Structure formats: structure tokens, C-alpha cells
Amino acid sequence: MPVSHLLLALAVVFVWGTNFVVIKWGLAELPPFLFATLRFALSAFPLLLFVRRPAVPLRKLAAFGVLLGAGQFGLLFYAMRADIAPGLASLVIQVQVFFTIGLAMALDGERPKTVQALALALAVAGMAVIAGHIDRHNLTALGLVLVLCAALAWAGANMVARSAGRVDMLGFMVWSSVFATPALAALSLALEGPAVIVASLQHAGWVAWAAVAWQAVGNTLFGYGAWNWLLSRHPAATVTPAALLVPVFGMAASSALLGEGMPGWKLGATALVIAGLALNTLASRGTFNSLLKAKAAP
């Protein structure tokens, strides 16, 4: 990979990781479902006037939009409002990798490799460490459950995107956001209420609107667009390991900008989860078996 492409991959994972701090800033002024609604509305409009709809059935665009919008980001934003610290959220949400593997097994009959089972065990051990340190400040039981549910919704969205085949991912994101927006708006109306929505919009400052714009332009359009541009030009095994840095950037940014504590148990849990993700990346690309064969060669 050329240095310029490597720097682009690092820029994407930096945006995705530090975005958890931006979410926290936005939630200080906007209720979670309204915040998510605005994020996906800006991802869809006015870009759908200029971006061609991908050759994908509407039901798949709708399923992806609802799962990613209301499922992943709606639940994630709600949890991050007061029930989980941004750094921890950036780590726990990565369990979507193993949920995706589980859904592939259930729906497509895929069989996990032995090394992937070991990778899952490491990630589960990390989650157990996190669950053993639930308190009322950095993490609540509700927060952990909500982010795990958000990870499951993300895994479901991954399966829908996978079934859509190779399509223009920018167009896929823009047009699926059309379906995410009304689902999130309905949740905002039902759970937050018209009075809160109106008051929040009237009193939101530039930080809140900058956070909304960053969610749409930086996180969604730049992040997914650049990532898929790289995947179209390089093997997945070359590009995807960079995603392991997302929770690293997330926890570092939360510690530096929000003062999130980094005690030993949190660092240990992070090491276990990232080790599991790294091992799964090696196993899924066949790299682990290649390393074993190379080691065994005379």
C-alpha cells in the first residue's frame, strides 16, 4: 500500500475512533434519538438529489437503514447519554465482528475456524472484565446491554450489506439514510416528545450542529467512502487490520479530551478484546494458517 493510501486508512480510523468524543459533545445539547435523526437526515439530504440510487432492492436499503440508524446508532447514542463512557463504547461496539460471524453461521451455514473460536473466547473474557466493573459513573448494566444490542444491530446491517453484493457504497449509505431518518424521527417523537425536540432545536449551539455535521460528513460520507475506495484498490487483508485502531483512538481521545479514566482493568479488557479482534482478522484471511505453515517449514 502506498504511503498516501496508508495515511488515508489511518485518517478514516482516526475519524471513526475520535467520533465517540464528538458524539458525547453532541449529546450534551441534543437528546439521543433527535441527534441520530439529524445525523441521518443530513447524510441523505440533499445528496440523494445528486447520488444515483444503487441497483439494490428497496427492502434491502430499508433494512440496512433501520438496522444501522435506529438499531446501531439510536441505541449507541442513547447509551452514551449517561450509561457508558465514550472510550468503553468504542471498544464494546467492536463485538459486532463476532455477532456478524454468528449471524453468518445461523443464516448462511458458515463454520467458524478453530482460531476464530479462540478469538471469540478472548473477546468474551474482555467483556466479562468490563461487566465485572459496572458502576454508576463510567458504565451501567443498561449501558452495556444497549451497546451490545447496538453491536448486534450493526452485525445485522453487515449481513444486509453483504447480501446486496458489490455496489456503490456511497450511494448505498445515502439512500439507506432515507429510511433511517423516519424510523429515528418516530422514536424521537415517541420517547423524547415534541416539546423536548422543539426546545433542543431552539437552544442547540454551534457545537451541537458541528457534531451533527461531523456525524454525516466526516463519519459517514468520508469514512465509509474512503474506506470502500481503499477496499476497491487493495486486498481486504491489507486494509481491514487498520480498523483495530478504532478503539485505541476512541479510548485515547476520550481520556485526553473528556478525562475518562484508564485504570488497569480497562486496559486489560481492551487488550483482550483487541487481541481477539486481531486473531479473528488473521484467521478470517487465512494469515494464521500461513504463519503456522511457514513456522513448520524446515
Residue pairs with C-beta under 8 A, 6 or more apart in sequence:
1 9
1 234
1 238
1 239
5 230
5 233
5 234
8 226
8 230
9 226
9 227
9 230
9 239
9 242
10 242
10 245
11 226
12 222
12 223
12 226
12 227
12 230
12 242
13 242
13 243
13 245
13 246
13 249
14 245
14 249
15 218
15 219
15 222
15 223
16 219
16 223
16 243
16 246
16 249
16 250
17 90
17 245
17 246
17 247
17 248
17 249
17 250
17 252
17 253
18 249
18 250
18 253
19 214
19 215
19 218
19 219
19 250
20 80
20 86
20 87
20 89
20 90
20 250
20 253
20 254
21 86
21 250
21 253
21 254
21 257
21 258
22 211
22 214
22 215
22 219
23 35
23 76
23 77
23 80
23 86
23 211
23 215
24 80
24 86
24 254
24 258
25 207
25 208
25 211
26 35
26 207
26 208
26 211
26 212
26 215
27 35
27 77
27 80
27 81
28 207
28 208
29 200
29 203
29 204
29 205
29 207
29 208
30 38
30 200
30 204
30 208
30 211
30 212
31 81
31 188
31 192
31 196
31 197
31 200
32 74
32 77
32 78
32 80
32 81
33 74
33 77
33 78
33 184
33 187
33 188
33 191
33 192
34 188
34 192
34 196
34 197
34 200
34 201
35 77
35 208
35 211
35 212
35 215
36 69
36 70
36 73
36 74
36 77
36 184
36 188
37 181
37 184
37 185
37 188
38 212
39 73
39 212
39 215
39 216
39 220
40 65
40 69
40 73
40 177
40 180
40 181
40 184
40 216
41 177
41 181
42 212
42 213
42 215
42 216
42 217
43 173
43 174
43 177
43 180
43 215
43 216
43 220
43 221
44 174
44 175
44 177
44 178
44 180
44 181
47 174
47 221
48 174
48 175
48 178
51 170
51 171
51 174
51 175
52 168
52 171
53 171
53 175
54 61
54 164
54 167
54 168
54 171
54 172
54 175
55 167
56 164
56 167
56 172
56 175
60 160
60 163
60 164
61 172
61 175
61 176
61 178
61 179
62 176
62 179
63 156
63 157
63 160
64 157
64 160
64 161
64 164
64 172
64 176
64 179
65 176
65 177
65 178
65 179
65 180
65 181
65 183
66 179
66 180
66 183
67 153
67 154
67 156
67 157
67 160
68 153
68 154
68 157
68 176
68 180
69 176
69 177
69 179
69 180
69 181
69 183
69 184
70 153
70 180
70 183
70 184
70 187
71 149
71 150
71 152
71 153
71 154
71 156
71 157
72 93
72 150
72 151
72 153
72 154
72 157
73 150
73 184
74 150
74 184
74 187
75 146
75 147
75 149
75 150
75 153
76 89
76 93
76 146
76 147
76 150
78 146
79 89
79 142
79 143
79 146
79 147
79 150
80 86
80 89
80 143
82 140
82 143
83 139
83 140
83 142
83 143
83 146
84 92
84 138
84 139
84 140
84 143
84 144
84 146
84 147
85 138
85 139
85 254
85 258
85 260
86 250
86 253
86 254
86 258
86 260
87 247
87 250
87 251
87 252
87 253
87 254
87 255
87 260
87 262
87 266
88 130
88 138
88 139
88 251
88 260
88 266
89 143
89 147
89 250
90 246
90 247
90 249
90 250
90 251
90 254
91 126
91 130
91 247
91 250
91 251
91 269
91 270
91 273
92 127
92 130
92 144
92 147
92 148
92 151
93 147
93 150
93 151
93 154
94 151
94 246
94 247
94 273
94 277
95 123
95 127
95 148
95 151
95 273
96 151
96 152
96 154
96 155
96 158
97 123
97 277
97 280
98 119
98 120
98 123
98 276
98 280
99 151
99 152
99 154
99 155
100 154
100 155
100 158
100 159
101 110
101 112
101 116
101 120
101 280
102 155
103 155
103 156
103 158
103 159
104 110
104 159
105 111
105 112
107 159
112 120
113 283
113 284
115 279
115 280
115 282
115 283
115 288
116 279
116 280
116 283
116 284
118 279
119 275
119 276
119 277
119 278
119 279
119 280
119 283
120 276
120 280
121 276
122 272
122 273
122 275
122 276
122 279
123 272
123 273
123 276
123 277
124 276
125 272
126 268
126 269
126 270
126 271
126 272
126 273
126 276
127 269
127 273
129 265
129 268
129 269
129 272
130 139
130 144
130 266
130 269
131 144
132 265
133 139
133 265
133 266
134 140
134 141
134 144
138 260
138 261
161 172
164 172
169 224
169 225
169 228
170 221
170 224
170 225
170 228
173 220
173 221
173 224
173 225
174 221
177 220
188 197
189 197
227 239
230 239
231 239
231 240
236 285
237 281
237 285
237 287
240 281
240 285
241 278
241 281
244 274
244 277
244 278
244 281
247 270
247 273
247 274
248 270
248 274
251 260
251 262
251 266
251 270
254 260
255 261
255 262
279 288
281 287
282 288
282 291
